[in-house]
Amino acid sequence: MKAYVIDRYKSEPAVRLAEVPEPDVAAGEVLVRIHAASVNQLDYKIAQGEFKLFLPYRLPQALGNDLAGVVVRVGPGVSAFRPGDEVYARPDKDRIGTFAEFLTVNQNDLAPKPANLTMEEAASVPLVALTAWQALVERANLHPGQKVLIQAGSGGVGTIAIQLAKHLGATVATTASAANADFLKELGADIVIDYRTQDFATVLKDYDVVLDSQGPGSVAKSLTILKPGGKVIGIAGPPDPDFAREIGGNAVLKIATRLLSLQTRRRAARLGVDYSFLFMRASGEQLKQITQLVEAGTIRPVVDRVFPFSDTPRALDQIAKGATRGKIVISMA
């Protein structure tokens, strides 16, 4: 089968088309013919070697962390899925490779595709929606009357997180360019801060939660707008010791994450607030709950552009440039 793989980190182009063996189907696994996959910042960062300390893939490795497709075959012990079922998933971090014609996915990471979405729309959902869910529902326990800041509202995570936070009853602020303000208000944002002309740290105060996708510098400022006991949940770093424990990291990783996040954790403690790093995990059960919200019209995916499979390298370049509204998708069709 055909797949786009990385042979080494920081190469140009980042991926190349290769012929690789079709995956075997073990017990508890489902073989999916991929119809569409979406591109995430995570894919570019993996290709650049930014995560090789805790995601030690054996190269060559196919890239891709989202898929929508059709079940081809199921392994022993699989009863929830049958050949012909339309499904979508964010495969486990150890089983990535959706820029390909086929992939085996653990049945626990898979969910039925929302009936009201195309394959391309469905492929745009899993990673970003699971990130938003695990940050706002699972970790922040966001509830009506609270205030949340979602950084980079026009991005993949941001567009879903705004809709989810509004559904949960929160007052939603976000940062974006002025050109995206009306669009983000349509999604549910109450306040849109133009990051080019305004400093969110001087505009907002007494917030309960910040979902930060911009990294350490933004996290440091985000801590200052929280009320006592508030939470900053960072998805772009710095990684913390809890994250190293969650993934079963070795001693080197545990020391590295402790040092990388030390200044941030100390600053949070001085302010009486909390910082934690989130690296989302695959979950078919959570995807099923997200599917209900999608089919009810509560959450709608935002697709910026669809590239054909043959243009996968260009799609990856596009995500590296940023300035996308929602997601970039690759279509096998």
C-alpha positions as CSV (number, residue, x, y, z in Angstrom):
1,M,0.0,0.0,0.0
2,K,1.0,3.6,-0.4
3,A,1.9,5.8,2.6
4,Y,3.7,9.1,3.3
5,V,6.7,8.4,5.6
6,I,9.5,10.3,7.3
7,D,13.0,8.8,6.9
8,R,14.8,11.3,9.1
9,Y,13.9,14.3,11.1
10,K,14.1,17.9,9.7
11,S,14.3,16.7,6.1
12,E,13.0,18.6,3.1
13,P,10.4,17.7,2.0
14,A,9.2,16.4,5.4
15,V,7.6,13.2,3.9
16,R,8.0,11.0,0.9
17,L,5.6,8.6,-0.8
18,A,6.6,5.0,-0.1
19,E,5.3,1.5,-0.8
20,V,4.8,-0.3,2.6
21,P,3.3,-3.6,3.6
22,E,-0.5,-3.6,4.4
23,P,-0.8,-4.0,8.2
24,D,-1.8,-7.3,9.8
25,V,-4.9,-7.4,12.0
26,A,-4.3,-8.7,15.5
27,A,-6.8,-9.5,18.2
28,G,-8.9,-6.5,19.2
29,E,-7.9,-4.5,16.1
30,V,-9.8,-3.2,13.1
31,L,-8.4,-2.7,9.6
32,V,-9.6,0.6,8.1
33,R,-9.4,1.7,4.5
34,I,-8.7,5.4,5.0
35,H,-10.9,7.8,3.0
36,A,-9.6,11.0,4.5
37,A,-7.0,12.1,7.1
38,S,-6.4,15.5,8.6
39,V,-3.1,17.3,9.2
40,N,-2.2,18.6,12.7
41,Q,0.6,20.7,14.1
42,L,1.6,17.5,15.8
43,D,2.5,15.9,12.5
44,Y,4.8,18.7,11.6
45,K,6.4,18.7,15.0
46,I,7.0,14.9,14.8
47,A,8.6,15.4,11.4
48,Q,10.9,18.1,12.9
49,G,11.9,15.7,15.7
50,E,10.4,17.9,18.5
51,F,8.8,15.0,20.2
52,K,11.5,12.3,19.7
53,L,12.3,12.3,23.4
54,F,9.0,10.8,24.4
55,L,7.7,9.6,21.0
56,P,10.6,7.5,19.9
57,Y,9.3,6.2,16.5
58,R,11.4,3.8,14.5
59,L,12.1,5.4,11.2
60,P,10.8,5.2,8.5
61,Q,7.5,6.0,10.0
62,A,4.2,6.9,8.3
63,L,2.8,10.2,9.6
64,G,-0.9,11.1,10.4
65,N,-3.0,11.2,13.6
66,D,-6.6,11.5,12.3
67,L,-8.6,9.3,10.0
68,A,-12.1,8.6,8.6
69,G,-12.8,5.5,6.6
70,V,-14.5,2.2,6.2
71,V,-13.8,-1.0,8.1
72,V,-12.3,-3.7,5.9
73,R,-11.6,-6.5,8.4
74,V,-11.8,-7.1,12.1
75,G,-9.5,-9.2,14.3
76,P,-10.5,-11.8,16.9
77,G,-12.5,-10.4,19.8
78,V,-14.0,-7.4,17.9
79,S,-17.8,-7.3,18.1
80,A,-18.6,-3.6,17.9
81,F,-17.5,-3.1,14.3
82,R,-18.1,-5.0,11.1
83,P,-16.7,-4.7,7.5
84,G,-18.5,-1.9,5.8
85,D,-18.9,0.3,8.9
86,E,-18.0,4.0,8.5
87,V,-15.7,5.0,11.3
88,Y,-13.3,7.7,12.5
89,A,-10.5,7.8,15.1
90,R,-7.4,9.4,16.5
91,P,-5.2,6.2,16.7
92,D,-3.1,5.7,19.8
93,K,0.2,7.7,19.8
94,D,2.1,4.5,19.3
95,R,0.0,3.5,16.3
96,I,0.0,6.6,14.1
97,G,0.2,6.5,10.3
98,T,-3.0,7.8,8.8
99,F,-1.3,9.3,5.7
100,A,-1.8,5.9,4.1
101,E,-4.3,3.7,2.3
102,F,-4.9,1.4,5.3
103,L,-4.3,1.4,9.1
104,T,-5.1,-1.0,11.9
105,V,-6.7,0.7,14.9
106,N,-7.4,-0.7,18.3
107,Q,-11.2,-1.1,18.7
108,N,-11.2,1.0,21.8
109,D,-9.8,4.0,19.9
110,L,-12.4,3.8,17.1
111,A,-16.0,5.2,16.9
112,P,-18.8,5.3,14.3
113,K,-18.4,8.3,12.0
114,P,-21.0,11.0,12.6
115,A,-23.8,10.4,10.1
116,N,-24.1,14.0,9.1
117,L,-20.5,14.5,8.1
118,T,-18.6,13.7,5.0
119,M,-15.4,11.7,5.3
120,E,-13.3,14.8,5.0
121,E,-15.3,16.6,7.7
122,A,-15.1,13.6,10.0
123,A,-11.4,13.3,9.5
124,S,-10.9,16.8,10.8
125,V,-12.5,16.1,14.2
126,P,-10.9,13.4,16.4
127,L,-7.5,14.8,17.6
128,V,-8.7,18.4,18.1
129,A,-12.1,17.4,19.6
130,L,-10.5,14.9,22.0
131,T,-8.0,17.6,23.0
132,A,-10.8,20.1,23.7
133,W,-12.8,17.5,25.6
134,Q,-10.0,16.2,27.7
135,A,-8.9,19.8,28.6
136,L,-12.3,21.4,29.3
137,V,-14.5,18.5,30.4
138,E,-12.1,16.0,31.9
139,R,-9.4,18.2,33.4
140,A,-11.0,21.6,34.0
141,N,-14.5,20.3,34.7
142,L,-15.8,23.5,33.1
143,H,-19.4,24.3,34.1
144,P,-22.0,27.1,33.6
145,G,-21.0,30.5,34.8
146,Q,-17.3,30.0,34.5
147,K,-15.0,32.0,32.3
148,V,-12.5,30.4,29.9
149,L,-9.9,31.8,27.5
150,I,-9.1,29.7,24.5
151,Q,-5.9,30.9,22.8
152,A,-5.8,30.9,19.0
153,G,-9.5,30.5,18.5
154,S,-9.3,30.1,14.7
155,G,-7.1,27.1,14.8
156,G,-8.1,23.4,14.8
157,V,-8.3,23.0,18.5
158,G,-9.7,26.5,19.0
159,T,-12.7,26.3,16.7
160,I,-13.9,23.1,18.4
161,A,-13.0,24.3,22.0
162,I,-15.0,27.5,21.6
163,Q,-18.1,25.5,20.6
164,L,-17.7,22.9,23.4
165,A,-17.1,25.6,26.0
166,K,-20.2,27.5,25.0
167,H,-22.2,24.2,25.1
168,L,-20.9,23.8,28.7
169,G,-22.3,27.2,29.6
170,A,-19.1,29.1,30.0
171,T,-18.3,32.7,29.0
172,V,-15.8,32.3,26.2
173,A,-12.9,34.7,25.3
174,T,-10.4,33.9,22.6
175,T,-7.5,35.4,20.8
176,A,-7.4,35.7,17.0
177,S,-6.9,38.2,14.2
178,A,-9.5,40.9,13.7
179,A,-10.4,39.3,10.4
180,N,-11.6,36.2,12.2
181,A,-13.6,38.0,14.9
182,D,-17.1,37.7,13.4
183,F,-16.5,34.1,12.4
184,L,-15.5,33.1,16.0
185,K,-18.5,34.9,17.5
186,E,-20.7,32.8,15.2
187,L,-19.0,29.7,16.7
188,G,-19.8,31.0,20.2
189,A,-17.0,33.3,21.4
190,D,-18.2,36.2,23.6
191,I,-15.0,38.1,23.5
192,V,-12.4,38.2,20.7
193,I,-9.1,39.8,21.5
194,D,-7.1,40.9,18.4
195,Y,-3.7,39.6,19.2
196,R,-2.0,42.1,16.8
197,T,-3.3,45.2,18.7
198,Q,-4.3,44.0,22.1
199,D,-2.6,42.2,25.0
200,F,-5.0,39.7,26.5
201,A,-3.3,39.9,29.8
202,T,-4.3,43.5,30.2
203,V,-7.9,43.0,29.0
204,L,-8.9,39.9,30.9
205,K,-9.0,39.0,34.6
206,D,-10.5,36.6,37.1
207,Y,-10.7,33.7,34.6
208,D,-11.3,30.2,35.7
209,V,-9.6,28.3,32.9
210,V,-7.2,29.0,30.0
211,L,-6.6,26.5,27.2
212,D,-3.2,27.5,25.9
213,S,-1.9,26.3,22.5
214,Q,0.9,28.8,22.1
215,G,3.7,27.6,24.4
216,P,5.7,28.7,27.4
217,G,5.7,32.5,26.8
218,S,1.9,32.6,26.4
219,V,1.4,30.3,29.4
220,A,3.4,32.7,31.7
221,K,1.0,35.5,30.8
222,S,-2.1,33.3,31.0
223,L,-1.3,32.5,34.6
224,T,-1.7,36.1,35.5
225,I,-5.4,36.4,34.3
226,L,-6.7,33.6,36.5
227,K,-8.7,33.9,39.7
228,P,-7.2,32.0,42.7
229,G,-7.5,28.3,42.1
230,G,-7.8,28.8,38.3
231,K,-6.2,26.5,35.8
232,V,-4.0,26.9,32.7
233,I,-4.0,23.8,30.6
234,G,-1.1,23.9,28.0
235,I,-1.1,21.8,24.9
236,A,2.1,23.2,23.5
237,G,4.3,23.0,26.6
238,P,6.2,23.1,28.7
239,P,5.6,19.4,29.5
240,D,5.4,18.6,33.2
241,P,6.4,15.7,35.4
242,D,2.8,14.4,35.6
243,F,2.9,14.0,31.8
244,A,6.1,12.0,32.0
245,R,4.5,9.7,34.6
246,E,1.3,9.3,32.5
247,I,3.2,8.0,29.5
248,G,5.6,5.8,31.5
249,G,8.6,7.9,30.7
250,N,12.1,6.9,31.6
251,A,14.3,8.7,34.2
252,V,15.8,11.1,31.6
253,L,12.3,12.2,30.5
254,K,11.1,12.7,34.0
255,I,14.1,14.9,34.8
256,A,13.7,16.8,31.5
257,T,10.1,17.6,32.1
258,R,10.7,18.6,35.7
259,L,13.4,21.1,34.5
260,L,11.4,22.4,31.5
261,S,8.3,23.2,33.6
262,L,10.0,24.2,36.8
263,Q,9.8,28.0,36.3
264,T,6.2,27.8,35.1
265,R,5.1,25.6,38.1
266,R,6.8,27.9,40.6
267,R,5.2,30.9,39.0
268,A,1.8,29.2,39.2
269,A,2.3,28.3,42.9
270,R,3.2,31.9,43.7
271,L,0.0,33.1,42.1
272,G,-2.2,30.5,43.8
273,V,-3.2,28.9,40.5
274,D,-2.5,25.6,38.6
275,Y,-0.6,24.7,35.5
276,S,-0.7,21.3,33.7
277,F,0.4,20.0,30.4
278,L,-2.0,17.9,28.2
279,F,-1.0,15.5,25.5
280,M,-4.3,14.1,24.4
281,R,-4.9,10.4,24.3
282,A,-7.0,8.3,22.0
283,S,-10.5,7.4,23.2
284,G,-13.3,5.8,21.3
285,E,-15.7,6.3,24.2
286,Q,-15.1,10.0,24.3
287,L,-15.4,10.2,20.5
288,K,-18.8,8.6,20.8
289,Q,-19.9,11.5,23.1
290,I,-18.4,14.0,20.7
291,T,-20.3,12.3,17.9
292,Q,-23.6,13.0,19.7
293,L,-22.8,16.7,19.9
294,V,-21.8,16.8,16.2
295,E,-25.0,15.0,15.1
296,A,-27.1,17.3,17.2
297,G,-25.5,20.3,15.5
298,T,-23.9,21.6,18.8
299,I,-20.3,21.2,17.3
300,R,-19.5,21.6,13.7
301,P,-16.1,20.9,12.1
302,V,-14.3,23.7,10.4
303,V,-12.3,22.6,7.3
304,D,-10.0,25.2,5.8
305,R,-8.9,23.3,2.7
306,V,-8.8,19.8,1.3
307,F,-5.7,18.4,-0.5
308,P,-5.6,15.3,-2.6
309,F,-3.5,12.4,-1.2
310,S,-0.8,13.2,-3.9
311,D,-0.4,16.6,-2.3
312,T,0.3,15.4,1.2
313,P,3.7,17.1,1.4
314,R,2.1,20.5,0.4
315,A,-0.6,20.0,3.0
316,L,2.1,19.5,5.7
317,D,3.9,22.6,4.5
318,Q,0.6,24.5,4.8
319,I,0.0,23.5,8.4
320,A,3.6,24.5,9.2
321,K,2.9,28.1,7.9
322,G,-0.1,28.5,10.2
323,A,-2.8,31.1,9.5
324,T,-5.4,28.4,8.8
325,R,-9.0,28.6,9.8
326,G,-9.8,25.2,11.3
327,K,-8.3,22.1,9.8
328,I,-6.3,21.0,6.7
329,V,-7.6,17.7,5.3
330,I,-6.2,15.1,3.0
331,S,-8.6,13.2,0.8
332,M,-7.9,9.8,-0.7
333,A,-10.6,10.4,-3.2
